[in-house]
């Protein structure tokens, strides 16, 4: 085993004097198989790459989880480096309940970017933060998506706004896209046609 700071050639480590030599001397094509993992009730992850069809050999550089058809299911959109087609992987898992939340800041920034949302659903807690910039040259929508499984409502939603304000809403119905304004005790619903 090499000492700290020494190369471990068994791990494929190498040094080059000129960074442009990397492409001539080493294969860094990035054509690795894409992987998709399913969270199994917070206890671990299951590799569903083959089942979902995402197990493709491509130079994928960014992936976004988007509800393209407004069905409450997050599909995956993959962009490849150097152009090529944008790949869309449709979520074909069984339909479950969800809640989308868009924020409208007053003391905070207009979209509530940087807010932390905590949904209490049945005996569990789901935490999300609103940071829409995701991966290399990609950006997700500025809203939060909560997967609720079979729960018909969110018992309590706590929003920690970037301004430092804390806001709570209770008994929020599932399968909706809610718009919450900072400091207001109620919410409105955003109606979007599903395809």
Backbone as ProteinMPNN parsed JSONL, in Angstrom:
{"seq_chain_A": "XXXXXXXXXXXXXXXXXXXXXXXXXXXXXXXXXXXXXXXXXXXXXXXXXXXXXXXXXXXXXXXXXXXXXXXXXXXXXXXXXXXXXXXXXXXXXXXXXXXXXXXXXXXXXXXXXXXXXXXXXXXXXXXXXXXXXXXXXXXXXXXXXXXXXXXXXXXXXXXXXXXXXXXXXXXXXXXXXXXXXXXXXXXXXXXXXXX", "coords_chain_A": {"N_chain_A": [[0.855, -1.184, 0.0], [0.645, 2.194, -0.922], [2.239, 5.083, 0.533], [0.694, 7.976, 2.136], [0.056, 10.508, -0.217], [1.521, 9.351, -2.227], [1.232, 7.772, -5.451], [-1.345, 5.426, -6.184], [-1.263, 2.981, -8.183], [-2.807, 0.725, -8.601], [-5.352, 1.627, -8.178], [-5.655, 3.153, -10.362], [-4.59, 5.693, -10.335], [-2.846, 8.592, -11.524], [-0.298, 10.894, -12.677], [0.123, 13.826, -14.652], [2.147, 16.036, -16.589], [1.276, 17.999, -18.376], [-1.967, 19.05, -18.645], [-3.446, 18.639, -20.986], [-2.435, 16.348, -22.039], [-3.771, 14.305, -20.866], [-6.012, 13.45, -22.324], [-4.834, 12.26, -24.515], [-3.315, 10.181, -23.451], [-4.813, 8.779, -21.571], [-7.939, 7.171, -20.95], [-10.552, 9.079, -20.576], [-13.175, 9.267, -21.294], [-15.684, 9.336, -20.191], [-17.809, 7.682, -20.699], [-19.528, 6.059, -18.994], [-21.749, 3.652, -17.559], [-25.035, 4.749, -16.929], [-26.721, 5.211, -13.816], [-29.547, 4.515, -11.757], [-31.117, 4.947, -8.69], [-33.378, 3.748, -6.245], [-34.883, 4.987, -3.402], [-35.452, 3.139, -0.561], [-37.685, 3.407, 1.596], [-36.076, 4.994, 3.284], [-34.153, 3.3, 4.287], [-32.189, 2.33, 2.689], [-30.848, 1.905, -0.66], [-32.007, 0.856, -3.841], [-30.815, -0.491, -6.798], [-32.193, 0.402, -9.719], [-31.599, 0.66, -12.344], [-31.566, -0.945, -14.729], [-34.266, -1.813, -14.85], [-35.612, 0.619, -15.105], [-34.77, 1.555, -17.516], [-32.752, 3.355, -17.682], [-30.166, 2.519, -17.778], [-27.96, 3.156, -19.672], [-25.281, 3.524, -22.033], [-23.71, 6.335, -22.141], [-22.535, 9.704, -22.499], [-23.525, 11.177, -20.248], [-24.192, 14.212, -18.598], [-25.79, 15.847, -17.053], [-28.649, 15.602, -15.016], [-32.062, 15.892, -14.412], [-34.807, 15.808, -12.194], [-38.007, 15.955, -13.075], [-41.457, 16.829, -13.178], [-42.824, 16.258, -15.83], [-45.303, 15.874, -17.121], [-47.159, 16.831, -15.353], [-48.312, 15.023, -13.487], [-47.706, 14.396, -10.976], [-45.628, 12.695, -10.683], [-42.167, 12.253, -10.741], [-40.196, 12.486, -13.539], [-37.173, 11.605, -15.306], [-34.783, 13.683, -16.827], [-32.203, 13.701, -19.074], [-29.207, 15.155, -20.108], [-26.712, 15.085, -22.561], [-23.175, 15.407, -22.891], [-21.61, 17.494, -25.298], [-23.731, 17.766, -26.995], [-26.126, 15.935, -28.809], [-29.065, 13.87, -28.344], [-31.608, 14.926, -26.041], [-32.501, 12.955, -23.39], [-35.403, 11.445, -22.149], [-36.699, 9.872, -19.398], [-39.414, 8.204, -18.537], [-41.327, 8.106, -15.588], [-42.552, 5.207, -14.452], [-43.448, 4.01, -12.226], [-45.831, 2.835, -9.751], [-48.682, 4.966, -9.334], [-48.704, 7.436, -6.837], [-49.406, 9.524, -3.975], [-48.736, 13.07, -3.769], [-47.224, 16.304, -3.111], [-46.789, 19.502, -4.305], [-44.988, 22.502, -3.835], [-44.818, 25.916, -4.288], [-43.061, 28.882, -3.617], [-43.552, 32.28, -2.55], [-41.796, 34.923, -1.863], [-41.721, 37.687, 0.438], [-40.396, 39.301, 2.444], [-38.177, 37.759, 2.135], [-36.238, 36.572, -0.721], [-37.821, 36.761, -3.957], [-38.644, 34.196, -4.98], [-38.25, 32.573, -2.849], [-35.877, 31.178, -2.672], [-33.516, 29.145, -1.135], [-34.985, 28.508, 1.033], [-36.066, 26.252, 3.611], [-38.067, 23.421, 3.836], [-40.204, 21.506, 5.824], [-42.059, 18.691, 5.93], [-44.552, 17.119, 7.733], [-45.797, 14.002, 7.811], [-48.041, 11.626, 8.496], [-46.357, 9.481, 10.64], [-43.873, 10.385, 9.875], [-41.155, 12.502, 8.734], [-40.387, 14.762, 6.171], [-37.829, 16.394, 4.562], [-36.958, 19.178, 2.636], [-35.0, 21.397, 0.617], [-34.996, 24.505, -1.047], [-33.267, 24.903, -3.727], [-32.822, 25.59, -6.799], [-30.761, 25.261, -8.73], [-29.044, 22.692, -10.176], [-27.278, 20.47, -11.609], [-24.52, 20.1, -13.903], [-24.837, 22.603, -16.184], [-27.665, 22.771, -15.984], [-30.958, 23.357, -14.707], [-33.425, 23.07, -12.295], [-37.01, 23.435, -11.821], [-38.255, 26.122, -9.741], [-39.572, 25.008, -7.373], [-40.867, 22.875, -4.763], [-41.069, 19.362, -4.421], [-42.875, 16.905, -2.828], [-42.947, 13.517, -2.191], [-45.581, 11.555, -1.165], [-46.373, 8.962, -0.786], [-48.907, 6.849, 0.216], [-50.282, 8.648, 1.774], [-52.916, 10.94, 2.388], [-52.786, 13.579, 2.983], [-50.745, 16.351, 4.115], [-49.812, 16.645, 7.331], [-48.594, 18.748, 8.758], [-46.844, 21.543, 7.577], [-43.815, 23.085, 7.721], [-42.167, 26.038, 7.039], [-39.061, 27.402, 6.647], [-38.006, 30.384, 6.057], [-35.642, 32.25, 3.98], [-35.335, 34.785, 5.082], [-35.39, 34.367, 7.75], [-37.789, 34.075, 8.937], [-40.373, 31.939, 10.211], [-42.867, 29.731, 9.195], [-45.997, 28.082, 9.456], [-48.222, 25.679, 8.126], [-51.22, 23.761, 8.206], [-52.815, 20.549, 7.733], [-52.735, 20.059, 4.825], [-53.964, 19.379, 1.618], [-53.345, 16.456, -0.402], [-51.894, 15.806, -3.681], [-51.796, 18.242, -5.072], [-50.714, 21.477, -6.3], [-49.404, 23.843, -4.49], [-49.29, 27.341, -3.726], [-47.471, 29.336, -1.672], [-47.405, 32.238, 0.171], [-45.038, 34.257, 1.772], [-45.47, 34.732, 5.197], [-48.25, 34.717, 5.113], [-51.3, 33.26, 6.291], [-52.706, 31.442, 4.758], [-53.006, 29.567, 1.65], [-52.742, 29.361, -1.948], [-53.955, 27.553, -4.824], [-52.294, 26.19, -7.612], [-53.34, 25.71, -10.773], [-52.622, 23.428, -13.156], [-52.73, 22.066, -16.374], [-52.86, 18.565, -16.886], [-51.213, 16.242, -19.064]], "CA_chain_A": [[0.0, 0.0, 0.0], [1.475, 3.399, -0.975], [2.144, 6.06, 1.617], [-0.106, 9.152, 1.762], [0.712, 11.401, -1.179], [2.073, 8.562, -3.319], [0.225, 7.237, -6.364], [-1.767, 4.031, -6.069], [-1.525, 2.592, -9.56], [-3.876, -0.272, -8.614], [-6.595, 2.384, -8.244], [-5.674, 3.906, -11.604], [-4.139, 7.075, -10.141], [-1.733, 8.971, -12.379], [0.061, 12.316, -12.756], [0.606, 14.283, -15.959], [2.7, 17.383, -16.521], [0.428, 18.864, -19.184], [-3.316, 18.489, -18.536], [-3.984, 18.235, -22.285], [-1.948, 15.003, -22.314], [-4.697, 13.33, -20.291], [-6.876, 12.915, -23.364], [-4.04, 11.439, -25.424], [-2.7, 9.052, -22.765], [-5.728, 8.07, -20.675], [-9.326, 7.175, -21.399], [-11.457, 9.807, -19.695], [-14.302, 9.56, -22.176], [-16.87, 9.478, -19.347], [-18.897, 6.843, -21.18], [-19.847, 5.063, -17.978], [-23.167, 3.311, -17.515], [-25.835, 5.586, -16.046], [-27.34, 4.455, -12.74], [-30.695, 5.1, -11.071], [-31.342, 4.257, -7.42], [-34.656, 3.984, -5.599], [-34.809, 5.026, -1.944], [-36.359, 2.15, 0.008], [-38.18, 3.842, 2.9], [-35.005, 5.578, 4.091], [-33.282, 2.266, 4.841], [-31.176, 1.949, 1.722], [-31.149, 2.204, -2.048], [-32.105, -0.271, -4.744], [-30.396, -0.134, -8.156], [-33.261, 0.102, -10.677], [-31.12, 1.164, -13.633], [-32.03, -1.784, -15.835], [-35.729, -1.805, -14.888], [-36.115, 1.936, -15.514], [-34.281, 1.876, -18.848], [-31.721, 4.39, -17.62], [-28.862, 1.867, -17.857], [-27.464, 3.368, -21.038], [-23.886, 3.923, -22.143], [-23.685, 7.655, -22.778], [-21.721, 10.7, -21.795], [-24.499, 12.014, -19.55], [-23.565, 15.192, -17.721], [-26.716, 16.45, -16.096], [-29.938, 14.932, -14.931], [-33.046, 16.604, -13.606], [-36.062, 15.126, -11.887], [-39.071, 16.909, -13.413], [-42.801, 16.3, -13.416], [-43.045, 16.782, -17.173], [-46.706, 15.811, -17.52], [-48.0, 17.294, -14.241], [-49.047, 13.881, -12.936], [-47.236, 14.161, -9.618], [-44.528, 11.735, -10.733], [-40.957, 12.866, -11.27], [-39.493, 11.811, -14.618], [-35.771, 12.015, -15.385], [-34.346, 14.278, -18.092], [-30.757, 13.567, -19.137], [-28.527, 15.865, -21.192], [-25.405, 14.512, -22.82], [-22.153, 16.382, -23.23], [-21.337, 17.582, -26.73], [-24.963, 17.714, -27.769], [-26.85, 14.677, -28.817], [-30.458, 14.029, -27.936], [-32.008, 14.956, -24.64], [-33.196, 11.702, -23.108], [-36.435, 11.539, -21.115], [-37.057, 8.575, -18.837], [-40.716, 8.361, -17.9], [-41.542, 7.409, -14.325], [-43.652, 4.25, -14.614], [-43.765, 3.391, -10.94], [-47.257, 3.025, -9.433], [-49.08, 6.313, -8.929], [-48.801, 7.673, -5.391], [-49.772, 10.905, -3.68], [-47.641, 14.027, -3.787], [-47.548, 17.712, -2.873], [-45.817, 20.471, -4.829], [-45.098, 23.792, -3.155], [-44.076, 27.065, -4.809], [-42.982, 29.935, -2.604], [-43.527, 33.682, -2.969], [-41.206, 35.67, -0.761], [-41.97, 39.128, 0.594], [-39.154, 39.763, 3.083], [-37.129, 36.947, 1.509], [-36.214, 36.775, -2.171], [-39.13, 36.588, -4.59], [-39.002, 32.789, -5.148], [-37.971, 31.819, -1.626], [-34.714, 30.316, -2.864], [-32.781, 28.988, 0.112], [-35.913, 28.102, 2.097], [-36.099, 24.853, 4.028], [-39.436, 23.0, 4.088], [-40.3, 20.245, 6.557], [-43.423, 18.169, 5.874], [-44.856, 16.056, 8.694], [-46.781, 13.165, 7.127], [-48.164, 10.376, 9.247], [-45.304, 9.57, 11.663], [-42.546, 10.679, 9.314], [-40.797, 13.883, 8.417], [-39.691, 14.871, 4.886], [-37.152, 17.691, 4.531], [-36.489, 19.627, 1.322], [-34.496, 22.768, 0.537], [-35.247, 25.061, -2.379], [-32.088, 25.359, -4.466], [-33.141, 25.048, -8.118], [-29.626, 24.966, -9.612], [-28.715, 21.311, -9.854], [-26.066, 19.846, -12.116], [-23.807, 20.775, -14.984], [-25.656, 23.282, -17.186], [-29.08, 22.432, -15.862], [-31.648, 24.002, -13.599], [-34.763, 22.544, -12.072], [-37.985, 24.481, -11.489], [-38.14, 26.67, -8.385], [-40.61, 24.555, -6.458], [-40.526, 21.681, -3.992], [-41.935, 18.206, -4.647], [-42.876, 15.912, -1.758], [-43.624, 12.253, -2.44], [-46.323, 11.257, 0.057], [-46.797, 7.556, -0.802], [-50.37, 6.703, 0.272], [-50.868, 9.661, 2.667], [-53.877, 11.807, 1.702], [-52.544, 14.974, 3.346], [-49.581, 16.704, 4.922], [-50.351, 17.089, 8.618], [-48.051, 20.077, 9.055], [-45.721, 21.979, 6.742], [-43.079, 24.203, 8.307], [-41.292, 26.691, 6.073], [-38.035, 28.272, 7.218], [-37.693, 31.306, 4.968], [-34.3, 32.83, 4.035], [-35.349, 35.987, 5.922], [-35.369, 33.961, 9.152], [-39.167, 33.847, 9.372], [-40.861, 30.559, 10.241], [-44.293, 29.721, 8.867], [-46.575, 26.747, 9.502], [-49.543, 25.421, 7.559], [-51.65, 22.439, 8.642], [-53.826, 19.811, 6.965], [-52.645, 20.396, 3.399], [-54.422, 18.248, 0.813], [-52.381, 15.858, -1.331], [-52.129, 15.87, -5.128], [-52.014, 19.651, -5.404], [-49.561, 22.369, -6.403], [-49.766, 24.982, -3.656], [-48.46, 28.543, -3.743], [-47.476, 29.875, -0.317], [-46.774, 33.549, 0.286], [-44.37, 34.449, 3.06], [-46.205, 35.452, 6.229], [-49.707, 34.595, 4.978], [-51.764, 32.029, 6.948], [-53.382, 30.559, 3.808], [-52.284, 29.279, 0.416], [-53.584, 29.232, -3.136], [-53.617, 26.379, -5.622], [-51.901, 26.444, -8.987], [-53.98, 24.739, -11.653], [-51.874, 23.147, -14.37], [-53.342, 20.921, -17.061], [-52.04, 17.368, -17.086], [-51.308, 15.878, -20.472]], "C_chain_A": [[0.896, 1.24, 0.0], [1.257, 4.288, 0.248], [1.238, 7.217, 1.179], [0.691, 10.08, 0.852], [1.354, 10.667, -2.339], [0.937, 8.014, -4.176], [-0.081, 5.784, -6.056], [-2.192, 3.588, -7.46], [-2.606, 1.523, -9.662], [-5.25, 0.397, -8.674], [-6.688, 3.232, -9.508], [-5.243, 5.355, -11.452], [-2.938, 7.353, -11.03], [-1.499, 10.476, -12.287], [0.442, 12.623, -14.192], [1.127, 15.701, -15.792], [1.822, 18.395, -17.25], [-0.986, 18.296, -19.149], [-3.923, 18.061, -19.871], [-3.492, 16.854, -22.7], [-2.897, 13.933, -21.787], [-5.514, 12.669, -21.402], [-6.12, 12.031, -24.357], [-3.57, 10.147, -24.76], [-3.669, 8.214, -21.93], [-7.153, 8.18, -21.203], [-10.194, 7.844, -20.343], [-12.707, 10.18, -20.478], [-15.596, 9.804, -21.419], [-18.048, 8.676, -19.871], [-19.117, 5.694, -20.199], [-21.343, 4.795, -18.022], [-23.865, 4.256, -16.538], [-26.532, 4.699, -15.025], [-28.514, 5.23, -12.169], [-30.97, 4.261, -9.831], [-32.67, 4.693, -6.822], [-34.457, 3.925, -4.089], [-35.866, 4.082, -1.384], [-36.672, 2.551, 1.45], [-37.087, 4.348, 3.832], [-34.028, 4.569, 4.666], [-32.164, 1.847, 3.895], [-31.647, 2.282, 0.319], [-31.104, 0.938, -2.884], [-31.737, 0.211, -6.143], [-31.484, -0.574, -9.131], [-32.88, 0.566, -12.084], [-31.662, 0.364, -14.805], [-33.548, -1.705, -15.97], [-36.29, -0.488, -15.409], [-35.69, 2.317, -16.93], [-33.182, 2.923, -18.851], [-30.309, 3.834, -17.729], [-28.346, 1.952, -19.29], [-26.014, 3.816, -20.981], [-23.855, 5.249, -22.883], [-22.802, 8.569, -21.961], [-22.667, 11.694, -21.131], [-23.816, 12.945, -18.573], [-24.521, 15.86, -16.764], [-28.019, 15.683, -16.153], [-30.824, 15.747, -14.007], [-34.237, 15.703, -13.366], [-37.169, 16.154, -12.062], [-40.394, 16.186, -13.591], [-43.266, 16.863, -14.759], [-44.523, 16.861, -17.53], [-47.673, 16.272, -16.428], [-48.909, 16.2, -13.696], [-48.678, 13.628, -11.484], [-46.122, 13.14, -9.538], [-43.318, 12.405, -11.369], [-40.316, 11.961, -12.319], [-38.044, 12.292, -14.596], [-35.459, 12.539, -16.78], [-32.818, 14.296, -18.058], [-30.219, 14.33, -20.34], [-27.134, 15.271, -21.322], [-24.425, 15.599, -23.228], [-21.941, 16.365, -24.744], [-22.584, 17.497, -27.582], [-25.597, 16.347, -27.701], [-28.254, 14.893, -28.286], [-30.593, 14.188, -26.428], [-32.825, 13.698, -24.424], [-34.191, 11.927, -21.982], [-36.804, 10.126, -20.695], [-38.329, 8.762, -18.024], [-40.807, 7.508, -16.639], [-42.768, 6.508, -14.484], [-43.935, 3.482, -13.332], [-45.241, 3.626, -10.633], [-47.538, 4.446, -8.941], [-49.209, 6.378, -7.409], [-49.176, 9.139, -5.194], [-48.534, 11.785, -3.583], [-48.155, 15.395, -3.343], [-46.427, 18.54, -3.463], [-46.065, 21.786, -4.127], [-44.213, 24.802, -3.863], [-44.139, 28.164, -3.761], [-42.971, 31.316, -3.246], [-43.037, 34.499, -1.777], [-41.634, 37.125, -0.753], [-40.757, 39.766, 1.258], [-37.952, 38.988, 2.538], [-37.101, 37.258, 0.019], [-37.533, 36.303, -2.778], [-39.575, 35.132, -4.722], [-38.734, 31.941, -3.904], [-36.779, 30.894, -1.743], [-33.862, 30.336, -1.597], [-33.676, 28.579, 1.267], [-35.779, 26.609, 2.377], [-37.54, 24.519, 4.386], [-39.428, 21.634, 4.761], [-41.765, 19.827, 6.564], [-43.55, 17.03, 6.876], [-46.041, 15.273, 8.118], [-46.881, 11.839, 7.876], [-47.097, 10.315, 10.333], [-43.95, 9.946, 11.115], [-42.392, 12.14, 8.942], [-40.005, 13.881, 7.106], [-39.125, 16.283, 4.811], [-36.674, 17.978, 3.115], [-35.967, 21.054, 1.454], [-34.659, 23.244, -0.898], [-33.973, 25.693, -2.931], [-32.235, 24.825, -5.881], [-31.952, 24.789, -9.035], [-29.087, 23.609, -9.227], [-27.357, 20.874, -10.357], [-25.51, 20.641, -13.284], [-24.764, 21.288, -16.057], [-27.127, 22.877, -17.162], [-29.669, 23.147, -14.654], [-33.054, 23.45, -13.494], [-35.718, 23.69, -11.765], [-37.84, 24.914, -10.027], [-39.376, 26.316, -7.565], [-40.152, 23.256, -5.805], [-41.547, 20.589, -4.293], [-41.768, 17.241, -3.467], [-43.601, 14.667, -2.249], [-44.268, 11.797, -1.141], [-46.735, 9.797, 0.181], [-48.324, 7.498, -0.76], [-51.042, 7.744, 1.166], [-51.746, 10.618, 1.868], [-53.673, 13.277, 2.026], [-51.198, 15.109, 4.036], [-50.141, 17.27, 6.219], [-49.895, 18.5, 8.961], [-46.873, 20.35, 8.129], [-45.097, 23.189, 7.405], [-42.116, 24.737, 7.264], [-40.354, 27.614, 6.826], [-37.529, 29.146, 6.074], [-36.266, 31.84, 5.101], [-34.218, 34.086, 4.914], [-35.221, 35.659, 7.404], [-36.764, 33.698, 9.696], [-39.491, 32.359, 9.318], [-42.368, 30.591, 10.058], [-44.803, 28.289, 8.893], [-47.964, 26.728, 8.892], [-49.929, 23.997, 7.949], [-52.717, 21.883, 7.711], [-53.861, 20.211, 5.49], [-53.048, 19.187, 2.562], [-53.344, 17.758, -0.153], [-52.809, 16.109, -2.771], [-52.511, 17.273, -5.587], [-50.66, 20.332, -5.617], [-49.967, 23.648, -5.677], [-48.78, 26.125, -3.832], [-48.601, 29.19, -2.374], [-46.732, 31.201, -0.32], [-46.24, 33.731, 1.697], [-45.24, 35.275, 4.007], [-47.716, 35.332, 6.152], [-50.18, 33.264, 5.573], [-52.438, 31.04, 5.991], [-52.504, 30.348, 2.586], [-53.261, 29.305, -0.739], [-53.121, 27.998, -3.893], [-53.295, 26.804, -7.039], [-52.493, 25.341, -9.844], [-53.173, 24.606, -12.939], [-52.507, 21.958, -15.069], [-52.357, 19.767, -17.159], [-52.213, 16.941, -18.534], [-52.166, 14.681, -20.692]], "O_chain_A": [[1.806, 1.341, 0.822], [0.214, 4.233, 0.9], [1.033, 7.418, -0.018], [1.851, 10.392, 1.122], [1.702, 11.291, -3.341], [-0.178, 7.816, -3.693], [0.811, 5.008, -5.711], [-3.336, 3.792, -7.867], [-3.264, 1.415, -10.697], [-6.207, -0.2, -9.167], [-7.67, 3.945, -9.712], [-5.498, 6.17, -12.34], [-2.112, 6.472, -11.265], [-2.379, 11.232, -11.875], [1.018, 11.779, -14.878], [0.628, 16.47, -14.971], [1.65, 19.521, -16.784], [-1.193, 17.162, -19.582], [-4.816, 17.214, -19.898], [-4.057, 16.244, -23.609], [-2.834, 12.781, -22.215], [-5.681, 11.45, -21.406], [-6.715, 11.147, -24.973], [-3.438, 9.123, -25.43], [-3.375, 7.061, -21.617], [-7.517, 9.175, -21.829], [-10.53, 7.231, -19.329], [-13.231, 11.285, -20.335], [-16.515, 10.42, -21.957], [-19.189, 8.969, -19.515], [-18.92, 4.524, -20.528], [-22.114, 5.638, -18.48], [-23.351, 4.529, -15.454], [-26.895, 3.563, -15.331], [-28.481, 6.459, -12.105], [-31.049, 3.034, -9.898], [-33.037, 5.866, -6.886], [-33.933, 2.945, -3.559], [-37.048, 4.216, -1.701], [-36.021, 2.101, 2.394], [-37.168, 4.149, 5.044], [-33.158, 4.938, 5.454], [-31.283, 1.079, 4.282], [-32.713, 2.869, 0.133], [-30.27, 0.061, -2.663], [-32.282, 1.205, -6.623], [-31.682, -1.769, -9.351], [-33.751, 0.83, -12.913], [-32.163, 0.939, -15.772], [-34.064, -1.548, -17.076], [-37.323, -0.473, -16.078], [-36.193, 3.294, -17.485], [-32.726, 3.337, -19.917], [-29.348, 4.602, -17.768], [-28.302, 0.958, -20.016], [-25.576, 4.414, -19.999], [-23.96, 5.286, -24.109], [-22.38, 8.226, -20.856], [-22.623, 12.892, -21.408], [-22.956, 12.519, -17.802], [-24.089, 16.396, -15.744], [-28.43, 15.184, -17.201], [-30.389, 16.225, -12.959], [-34.627, 14.926, -14.237], [-37.263, 17.111, -11.294], [-40.438, 15.064, -14.095], [-44.018, 17.836, -14.802], [-44.952, 17.818, -18.175], [-48.885, 16.115, -16.574], [-50.101, 16.41, -13.473], [-49.256, 12.76, -10.832], [-45.711, 12.755, -8.443], [-43.433, 13.047, -12.413], [-39.942, 10.824, -12.033], [-37.729, 13.283, -13.936], [-35.82, 11.925, -17.783], [-32.215, 14.838, -17.131], [-30.714, 14.173, -21.456], [-26.465, 14.991, -20.327], [-24.809, 16.595, -23.84], [-22.083, 15.323, -25.383], [-22.502, 17.188, -28.77], [-25.598, 15.691, -26.659], [-28.588, 15.986, -27.829], [-29.799, 13.656, -25.652], [-33.742, 13.409, -25.194], [-33.853, 12.536, -20.967], [-37.173, 9.292, -21.521], [-38.324, 9.393, -16.967], [-40.415, 6.341, -16.631], [-43.888, 6.996, -14.633], [-44.58, 2.434, -13.352], [-45.846, 4.533, -11.204], [-46.733, 5.042, -8.227], [-49.762, 5.473, -6.784], [-49.249, 9.899, -6.16], [-47.427, 11.301, -3.345], [-49.361, 15.611, -3.217], [-45.254, 18.315, -3.164], [-47.209, 22.149, -3.853], [-43.012, 24.585, -4.025], [-45.161, 28.346, -3.1], [-42.447, 31.498, -4.346], [-43.77, 34.73, -0.816], [-41.879, 37.721, -1.802], [-40.153, 40.679, 0.694], [-36.839, 39.513, 2.49], [-37.854, 38.11, -0.454], [-38.266, 35.53, -2.162], [-40.765, 34.847, -4.589], [-38.966, 30.732, -3.911], [-36.674, 29.922, -0.995], [-33.534, 31.395, -1.063], [-33.187, 28.328, 2.369], [-35.428, 25.819, 1.501], [-38.172, 25.245, 5.152], [-38.731, 20.719, 4.323], [-42.612, 20.517, 7.131], [-42.752, 16.092, 6.869], [-47.138, 15.809, 7.96], [-45.944, 11.04, 7.891], [-47.032, 11.356, 10.987], [-42.954, 9.836, 11.83], [-43.359, 12.896, 8.852], [-39.069, 13.099, 6.943], [-39.858, 17.258, 4.977], [-36.06, 17.125, 2.473], [-36.434, 21.822, 2.296], [-34.48, 22.477, -1.844], [-33.648, 26.845, -2.646], [-31.81, 23.702, -6.148], [-32.132, 24.131, -10.061], [-28.711, 23.392, -8.075], [-26.38, 20.904, -9.608], [-25.993, 21.729, -13.598], [-25.417, 20.507, -16.749], [-27.744, 22.67, -18.207], [-28.961, 23.494, -13.708], [-33.782, 23.374, -14.484], [-35.276, 24.802, -11.478], [-37.359, 24.151, -9.189], [-40.123, 27.189, -7.123], [-39.185, 22.628, -6.236], [-42.743, 20.859, -4.406], [-40.655, 16.819, -3.152], [-44.751, 14.752, -2.678], [-43.587, 11.664, -0.125], [-47.384, 9.426, 1.159], [-48.973, 8.061, -1.643], [-52.266, 7.723, 1.303], [-51.357, 11.059, 0.786], [-54.311, 14.137, 1.419], [-50.597, 14.129, 4.478], [-50.865, 18.266, 6.203], [-50.686, 19.337, 9.394], [-46.015, 19.491, 7.926], [-45.763, 24.2, 7.627], [-41.341, 23.983, 6.675], [-40.796, 28.501, 7.557], [-36.736, 28.71, 5.24], [-35.727, 31.884, 6.207], [-33.149, 34.41, 5.431], [-34.976, 36.545, 8.223], [-36.912, 33.158, 10.792], [-38.957, 31.619, 8.491], [-43.061, 31.386, 10.692], [-44.128, 27.379, 8.411], [-48.771, 27.632, 9.108], [-49.069, 23.119, 8.017], [-53.415, 22.616, 7.009], [-54.893, 20.646, 4.978], [-52.532, 18.09, 2.772], [-52.537, 18.542, -0.653], [-53.923, 16.558, -3.042], [-53.43, 17.456, -6.385], [-49.617, 19.843, -5.183], [-50.769, 24.434, -6.181], [-47.589, 25.907, -4.057], [-49.702, 29.55, -1.958], [-45.583, 31.283, -0.755], [-46.903, 33.402, 2.681], [-45.687, 36.37, 3.666], [-48.408, 35.808, 7.052], [-49.524, 32.24, 5.377], [-52.714, 29.907, 6.383], [-51.399, 30.883, 2.499], [-54.474, 29.273, -0.532], [-52.04, 27.466, -3.641], [-53.953, 27.681, -7.599], [-52.177, 24.166, -9.656], [-53.058, 25.556, -13.713], [-52.794, 20.946, -14.43], [-51.182, 19.956, -17.471], [-53.231, 17.237, -19.16], [-52.345, 14.25, -21.831]]}, "name": "protein", "num_of_chains": 1, "seq": "XXXXXXXXXXXXXXXXXXXXXXXXXXXXXXXXXXXXXXXXXXXXXXXXXXXXXXXXXXXXXXXXXXXXXXXXXXXXXXXXXXXXXXXXXXXXXXXXXXXXXXXXXXXXXXXXXXXXXXXXXXXXXXXXXXXXXXXXXXXXXXXXXXXXXXXXXXXXXXXXXXXXXXXXXXXXXXXXXXXXXXXXXXXXXXXXXXX"}
